[in-house]
Amino acid sequence: MSLVHAAHGSGDPTGPAGSVHPTGEPPANGGRGFLRTVGAYAALAKPRVIELLLVTTIPAMFLAARDIPSPWLVLATLVGGTMAAGSANALNCVIDADIDKVMKRTKRRPLVRDSVPRLGALIFGLALGLASFAVLLLTVNLLAAALAIATILFYIFVYTLVLKRRTPQNVVWGGAAGCMPVVIGWAAVENTVAWPAFVMFGVIFFWTPPHTWALAMKYREDYERAGVPMLPVVATPQHVARQIVVYSWVMVGWTLLLAPATSWLYTAFAALAGAWFLFYAHRLYAAVRAGEQTKPMSLFHRSNTYLMIVFCALAVDSAIGLPVLGLPF
C-alpha cells in the first residue's frame, strides 16, 4: 500500500480552519475548527502510546548515569524521542488507514474520520521524523539521533509494511521498535550502548507479546475482520494464553538480569512485581482451560502497571545510589 494517497475532504460543511463559505463569509467557528485540526494531527501521534515509551526512557537514563541525569538532557531526549515516536505512529496511521476503517477499536482515528487529509498526515509524519533527528543531534548526540531514525524506519518498513499483515509473530519481532527508547535513553547519557541497555531492551521485548495478545484476545473479531493475523485470530484461546504465560515467565526472569547493575531495592521490586503479574497470567490461562469467561483486558491493564513498577523502581534505585549487587564472580 502506497504511503501517498489523494487527500480526502474533511466532511465538515464549514471546511477546515481559515476556509470560507460559498457566500464568501468566514465560518463562525473558525477558531474551534483550528483547534480541532490541531487535535486531529496530535491524535495521529498516538500520545497515549508515547506516554508508556517515556516511562521507560527516563529510568534508562537514570540507570546509565547511576544518578539523577541533567534535567536539560532528559528534557531534550524526551522531546526528540516524542517526535520520533509521533512520526512512526503518524506514518503507521497513513499506511494502516484501510485497516483502521474496519476495526471498531480504531474507528475514531483522524484518517478514518477524514479530519486530516492523508497527504497532510504523511507530511506531518515525515516532518516529525526529521525534526526528531535534528533535535537529538543538536541537543543530545549523533548516536541517539541515529537510533531514533533507525527505530522509525524499522517500525514502518519492517513491522507495518512487512510483518503486521503476514505473520502472527508480527508483534514479537515488530515489537522491537517499542524497545528502542531505553537504548536511546542510555545512548543519550553515555554516547554508547552497554549491556544494561540491551537487558532493558529485552524486558520490553518479552513484555510486548503478553501485553498485545491480551488486547488482541479482546478485539479478536476486529483483527479478523481487518485481515491481520494476530495470534488470537489464528490460534486457539488456550494456545494464546499458554504463550502469554511462557513470555511472562521469560520477561520476569529477564528483569532480574539487571540485578548486577542495581541494588537490592530494584531486585526486590522486580521480583515482587513479577510474582504479582505471573499470578494473573496463570489465572487467565486457568480460566481459558476451564472454559470460563475471561477478561483479558484486565491483564492488558496490569501489564502497563507492571512495566511502570519495574522501571520506576529502576529509576528510584539509581537516584538513591545504593551499592550495586555486582556480578557474583
Secondary structure, DSSP 4 states (H G I P E B T S, - for coil): --S--PPPP---TT-STT---TTSPPPTTHHHHHHHHHHHHHHHT-HHHHHHHHHHHHHHHHHHHTS---HHHHHHHHHHHHHHHHHHHHHHHHHTHHHHHH-GGGTTSTTTTTSS-HHHHHHHHHHHHHHHHHHHHHHT-HHHHHHHHHHHHIIIIIIIIIITTT-TTHHHHHTHHHHHHHHHHHHHHHSS--HHHHHHHHHHHHHHHHHHHHHHHHTHHHHHHHT---HHHHS-HHHHHHHHHHHHHHHHHHHGGGGGGS-HHHHHHHHHHHHHHHHHHHHHHHHHHTT----HHHHHHHHHHHHHHHHHHHHHHHHHTPPP-----
